[in-house]
Amino acid sequence: MKLRGLLVPDGPHGDRTRGLLYEPFLASHGANFKVATAAFIFNPNGLRVGDNVYVGFGSYIGQGEVTLGDEVLVGNHVTIVGSNHLRKAGSYRFGGFKGEPVTIGRGTWLAAHCVVTAGVTVGAGCVVAAGAVVTKDFGDGLTIAGVPARVIGEVHDDVA
């Protein structure tokens, strides 16, 4: 996949081209999937994306089943992991791993440098603050922040 980065330019056209290059390998995808420069999808066959999903610069989507609903915005340097290491004979090195699905609801924004761990569902229309570490489920329309993440407010549409 390193060749992909050499031949595809940065910017909006390159983001869409990278999305197109991933699409044949995804579990499922909607229209207009975009992937920024230096983002890495470790296991594309476990990823389901809806329409108009964007994965930001330097983000990592790891092993396991991950579902990104329509219009999900994954900010820069976000980590989403769908599995955890298991301990065997006092060590995690050769214990294997256990997959637990991750679901991000429609229209949710995962801000820069946040982490979403295995087995978590984040509802629709949420914002997960920069640097948050999400280790449990959250409902719709929430502002989520902290380590570990907790609800700090509700999200409302901006009035123009």
Rosetta silent file (secondary structure, phi, psi, omega in degrees, C-alpha in Angstrom):
SEQUENCE: MKLRGLLVPDGPHGDRTRGLLYEPFLASHGANFKVATAAFIFNPNGLRVGDNVYVGFGSYIGQGEVTLGDEVLVGNHVTIVGSNHLRKAGSYRFGGFKGEPVTIGRGTWLAAHCVVTAGVTVGAGCVVAAGAVVTKDFGDGLTIAGVPARVIGEVHDDVA
SCORE:     score description
SCORE:     0.000 S_00000001
   1 L     0.000   -9.498  178.315    0.000    0.000    0.000 S_00000001
   2 H   -63.208  -33.722  178.698    3.009    2.356    0.159 S_00000001
   3 H   -60.293  -35.663  178.408    2.807    2.767   -3.612 S_00000001
   4 H   -54.133  -44.936 -178.721   -0.708    4.164   -3.169 S_00000001
   5 H   -67.077  -29.159 -179.757    0.712    7.117   -1.220 S_00000001
   6 H   -76.304  -31.457 -172.981    3.312    7.859   -3.873 S_00000001
   7 H   -98.905  -11.162 -176.687    0.898    7.961   -6.794 S_00000001
   8 L  -110.428  125.760 -176.529   -2.107    9.693   -5.223 S_00000001
   9 L   -72.789  161.181  171.608   -1.898   13.438   -4.517 S_00000001
  10 L   -71.729  163.819  176.036   -2.851   15.155   -1.276 S_00000001
  11 L    99.522 -179.352 -172.792   -6.101   17.104   -1.120 S_00000001
  12 H   -57.458  -40.916  179.922   -9.753   16.430   -1.976 S_00000001
  13 H   -68.203  -40.668  176.913   -9.142   14.577   -5.251 S_00000001
  14 H   -66.176  -38.557  178.430   -6.515   12.374   -3.661 S_00000001
  15 H   -58.555  -44.370  179.694   -8.788   11.711   -0.651 S_00000001
  16 H   -68.637  -39.063  179.167  -11.505   10.386   -2.957 S_00000001
  17 H   -62.657  -43.140  177.300   -9.005    8.360   -4.988 S_00000001
  18 H   -61.566  -39.487  176.046   -7.678    6.685   -1.821 S_00000001
  19 H   -59.895  -44.883  178.611  -11.275    5.877   -0.864 S_00000001
  20 H   -61.848  -37.550  179.635  -11.850    4.289   -4.262 S_00000001
  21 H   -66.637  -32.331  177.746   -8.684    2.212   -3.874 S_00000001
  22 H   -78.524  -31.700 -170.235   -9.934    0.813   -0.545 S_00000001
  23 H   -49.900  -42.754 -179.359  -13.531    0.163   -1.664 S_00000001
  24 H   -62.521  -18.625 -175.548  -12.994   -3.257   -3.327 S_00000001
  25 H  -100.687   -6.689 -177.169  -11.567   -4.575   -0.062 S_00000001
  26 L   -79.132  153.406  174.889  -14.225   -3.217    2.339 S_00000001
  27 L   -61.960  -40.366  173.807  -16.992   -5.345    3.850 S_00000001
  28 E  -164.941  158.111  179.071  -19.424   -2.746    2.451 S_00000001
  29 E  -154.652  152.065  173.381  -19.405    0.902    1.440 S_00000001
  30 L   -97.809 -159.716 -178.992  -21.680    3.725    0.411 S_00000001
  31 L   -83.253  150.102  167.932  -21.003    6.602   -1.946 S_00000001
  32 L    64.773   43.998  175.747  -18.186    9.143   -1.689 S_00000001
  33 L   -76.016  128.412 -178.934  -15.805    7.402    0.747 S_00000001
  34 E  -125.499  139.336 -179.524  -12.732    9.599    1.323 S_00000001
  35 E  -131.607  120.621 -178.132   -9.436    8.727    3.001 S_00000001
  36 L   -74.930  167.663  177.551   -6.802   11.381    3.735 S_00000001
  37 L   -55.330  141.685  174.488   -3.055   11.057    3.319 S_00000001
  38 L    68.662    3.552  172.479   -1.244    8.759    5.777 S_00000001
  39 L   -74.433  149.947 -178.238   -4.471    7.178    7.070 S_00000001
  40 E  -137.940  127.270  175.729   -4.233    3.416    7.385 S_00000001
  41 E  -108.035  105.241 -172.806   -6.976    0.799    7.443 S_00000001
  42 L   -65.234  -41.047 -175.597   -5.337   -2.343    8.818 S_00000001
  43 L  -131.079   76.959 -174.834   -8.169   -4.761    8.010 S_00000001
  44 H   -59.850  -27.418 -179.073  -10.350   -3.278    5.270 S_00000001
  45 H   -71.928   -6.323  174.532  -12.452   -6.452    4.939 S_00000001
  46 H  -101.544    2.392 -174.887  -13.788   -5.792    8.470 S_00000001
  47 E  -103.915  130.432  172.863  -14.808   -2.182    7.730 S_00000001
  48 E  -116.355  127.924  178.952  -18.303   -1.053    6.746 S_00000001
  49 E  -125.971  143.020  176.706  -18.764    2.570    5.729 S_00000001
  50 L   -86.679 -161.823  178.596  -21.904    4.495    4.861 S_00000001
  51 L   -75.279  144.288  171.619  -22.321    7.402    2.460 S_00000001
  52 L    57.676   42.431  176.918  -20.051   10.470    2.651 S_00000001
  53 L   -90.813  139.087  178.386  -17.615    9.091    5.239 S_00000001
  54 E  -126.205  129.576  175.493  -14.250   10.849    5.679 S_00000001
  55 E  -111.022  119.218 -171.665  -11.189    9.370    7.417 S_00000001
  56 L   -77.183  170.368 -177.234   -8.679   12.074    8.378 S_00000001
  57 L   -51.472  129.643  173.095   -4.922   12.428    8.047 S_00000001
  58 L    69.714   11.466 -179.926   -2.859    9.855    9.919 S_00000001
  59 L   -77.636  158.517 -177.782   -5.852    7.977   11.337 S_00000001
  60 E  -131.968  124.712  172.958   -5.742    4.259   12.037 S_00000001
  61 E  -115.250  115.595 -169.011   -8.610    1.801   11.814 S_00000001
  62 L   -94.171 -168.024 -177.398   -7.437   -1.512   13.212 S_00000001
  63 L   -57.217  140.339  174.509   -8.254   -5.204   13.256 S_00000001
  64 L   117.126 -179.332 -179.963  -11.882   -6.230   13.772 S_00000001
  65 L   -87.236  121.081  179.241  -15.368   -5.251   12.694 S_00000001
  66 E  -129.225  131.976  176.834  -15.858   -1.489   12.467 S_00000001
  67 E  -120.780  123.755  175.918  -18.971    0.260   11.149 S_00000001
  68 E  -111.578  112.659 -177.918  -18.932    3.964   10.289 S_00000001
  69 L   -66.800  175.293  177.983  -22.459    5.240    9.602 S_00000001
  70 L   -52.558  139.892  172.625  -23.398    7.812    6.956 S_00000001
  71 L    61.470   25.061  174.114  -21.606   11.166    7.195 S_00000001
  72 L   -72.591  136.327  177.796  -19.171   10.083    9.913 S_00000001
  73 E  -114.327  111.275  177.343  -16.212   12.440   10.168 S_00000001
  74 E   -98.772  114.117 -177.482  -13.031   10.833   11.494 S_00000001
  75 L   -70.327 -174.117 -178.875  -10.588   13.605   12.387 S_00000001
  76 L   -71.584  140.116  174.207   -6.811   13.568   12.103 S_00000001
  77 L    59.280   33.362  175.823   -4.795   10.957   14.003 S_00000001
  78 L   -85.146  145.146  175.572   -7.869    9.116   15.350 S_00000001
  79 E  -118.800  127.753  175.063   -7.506    5.469   16.375 S_00000001
  80 E  -125.634  121.488 -178.329  -10.393    3.004   16.134 S_00000001
  81 L  -123.667  131.773 -178.417   -9.679   -0.576   17.199 S_00000001
  82 L  -104.171   20.169  178.488  -12.077   -3.490   16.917 S_00000001
  83 E  -154.782  161.447  177.138  -10.116   -6.025   18.949 S_00000001
  84 E  -127.874  148.798  174.492   -8.207   -6.506   22.200 S_00000001
  85 E   -72.404  148.304  176.256   -5.154   -8.591   23.030 S_00000001
  86 L  -108.549  150.948 -179.931   -5.683  -11.636   25.247 S_00000001
  87 L   -97.611  134.440  178.589   -3.380  -12.759   28.039 S_00000001
  88 E  -141.204  129.415  179.207   -1.952  -16.279   27.993 S_00000001
  89 L    52.677   41.421  175.958    0.619  -17.764   30.395 S_00000001
  90 L    78.603   10.598 -176.427    1.231  -14.356   31.972 S_00000001
  91 E  -140.966  146.478  174.219    1.883  -12.564   28.673 S_00000001
  92 L   -90.848  -12.797 -173.096   -0.057  -10.641   26.055 S_00000001
  93 L   -59.949  -43.792 -177.126    2.561  -11.273   23.356 S_00000001
  94 L  -120.314   23.214 -178.140    1.234  -14.629   22.150 S_00000001
  95 L   -81.821   -8.403 -177.350   -2.216  -14.632   23.716 S_00000001
  96 L    84.205 -163.292  179.752   -4.046  -13.876   20.490 S_00000001
  97 E  -147.851  160.866  178.346   -6.865  -11.363   20.215 S_00000001
  98 E  -124.952  121.907  177.349  -10.616  -11.083   20.579 S_00000001
  99 E   -79.363  138.692  174.424  -12.659   -9.038   18.139 S_00000001
 100 L  -139.782  121.812 -172.397  -15.482   -6.852   19.444 S_00000001
 101 L   -61.807  145.959  175.002  -17.437   -4.721   16.949 S_00000001
 102 E  -116.317  134.443  177.467  -17.247   -0.933   16.970 S_00000001
 103 E  -130.063  128.407  176.334  -20.124    1.180   15.645 S_00000001
 104 E  -114.784  122.289 -173.892  -20.059    4.926   15.046 S_00000001
 105 L   -74.386  162.565 -178.147  -23.491    6.439   14.372 S_00000001
 106 L   -50.126  133.208  172.537  -24.591    8.692   11.524 S_00000001
 107 L    73.669    9.312 -179.718  -23.193   12.203   11.499 S_00000001
 108 L   -80.828  144.949  177.732  -20.798   11.716   14.418 S_00000001
 109 E  -112.441  119.186  171.920  -17.494   13.596   14.522 S_00000001
 110 E   -97.468  105.268 -174.258  -14.479   11.881   16.081 S_00000001
 111 L   -73.631  168.412 -171.950  -12.138   14.813   16.720 S_00000001
 112 L   -50.753  139.551  172.297   -8.349   14.702   16.424 S_00000001
 113 L    64.358   14.720  175.313   -6.324   12.218   18.443 S_00000001
 114 L   -82.440  162.739 -179.533   -9.297   10.472   20.069 S_00000001
 115 E  -127.464  132.433  174.292   -9.319    6.704   20.575 S_00000001
 116 E  -118.023  120.591 -174.081  -12.333    4.410   20.273 S_00000001
 117 L   -92.099  167.511 -176.709  -11.756    0.972   21.786 S_00000001
 118 L   -57.248  143.166  174.728  -13.175   -2.439   20.891 S_00000001
 119 L    82.732    8.947 -173.914  -16.799   -3.226   21.662 S_00000001
 120 L  -100.363  142.939  169.312  -17.960    0.409   21.743 S_00000001
 121 E  -119.219  126.568  172.926  -21.000    2.022   20.127 S_00000001
 122 E  -110.415  126.655 -174.561  -21.127    5.806   19.769 S_00000001
 123 L   -66.929 -178.796 -179.421  -24.587    7.048   18.833 S_00000001
 124 L   -74.421  147.769  172.248  -25.656    9.305   15.974 S_00000001
 125 L    66.624   23.930  179.743  -24.870   13.008   15.886 S_00000001
 126 L   -91.301  161.968  165.728  -22.243   12.944   18.637 S_00000001
 127 E  -123.662  126.616  176.251  -18.989   14.824   18.920 S_00000001
 128 E  -103.550  116.211 -172.865  -16.086   13.024   20.588 S_00000001
 129 L   -63.141  155.001  177.655  -13.627   15.662   21.785 S_00000001
 130 L   -55.186  132.783  176.358   -9.986   15.742   20.775 S_00000001
 131 L    81.303   -1.976 -179.935   -7.880   13.367   22.835 S_00000001
 132 L   -68.380  152.558  174.876  -10.824   11.486   24.370 S_00000001
 133 E  -121.662  108.252 -173.876  -10.542    7.758   25.018 S_00000001
 134 E   -92.837  115.203 -176.291  -13.905    6.057   24.485 S_00000001
 135 L  -119.760    1.367  179.196  -14.171    2.783   26.425 S_00000001
 136 L  -146.273  170.057 -177.971  -17.958    2.403   26.784 S_00000001
 137 L   -74.360  149.576  174.823  -21.160    2.971   24.804 S_00000001
 138 E  -136.634  149.235  179.421  -22.824    6.371   24.384 S_00000001
 139 L   -81.344 -164.833 -175.942  -26.230    7.345   23.011 S_00000001
 140 L   -81.010  151.894  168.752  -27.207    9.899   20.367 S_00000001
 141 L    65.621   34.539 -175.849  -26.542   13.649   20.321 S_00000001
 142 E  -113.837  151.021  167.549  -23.887   13.835   23.028 S_00000001
 143 E   -98.271  123.347 -172.036  -20.647   15.723   23.537 S_00000001
 144 E  -121.392  131.283 -177.533  -18.142   13.193   24.863 S_00000001
 145 E  -151.697  161.326  171.608  -14.737   14.097   26.323 S_00000001
 146 L   104.321  175.796  179.101  -12.024   12.955   28.714 S_00000001
 147 L  -133.235  106.711   -8.925   -9.929    9.949   29.645 S_00000001
 148 L   -69.279  159.481 -175.449  -11.878    7.790   30.062 S_00000001
 149 L   -66.266  146.043  175.884  -14.554    9.552   28.043 S_00000001
 150 E  -145.308  165.036  179.479  -17.748   10.772   29.693 S_00000001
 151 E   -76.198  129.861  175.502  -20.699   12.915   28.651 S_00000001
 152 E  -117.500   -2.411  178.251  -20.068   16.634   29.119 S_00000001
 153 E   173.484 -175.974  176.099  -23.100   17.955   27.251 S_00000001
 154 E  -112.270  153.503  179.708  -25.597   17.589   24.465 S_00000001
 155 L  -100.986  136.207  175.843  -25.131   18.531   20.820 S_00000001
 156 L  -129.075  147.539  178.099  -27.617   20.809   19.088 S_00000001
 157 L   -60.019  141.342  174.338  -27.680   21.937   15.457 S_00000001
 158 L   -71.614  141.503  178.385  -26.084   25.333   14.872 S_00000001
 159 L   -99.098  124.246 -177.682  -28.588   27.967   13.833 S_00000001
 160 L   -87.185    0.000    0.000  -27.476   29.970   10.798 S_00000001
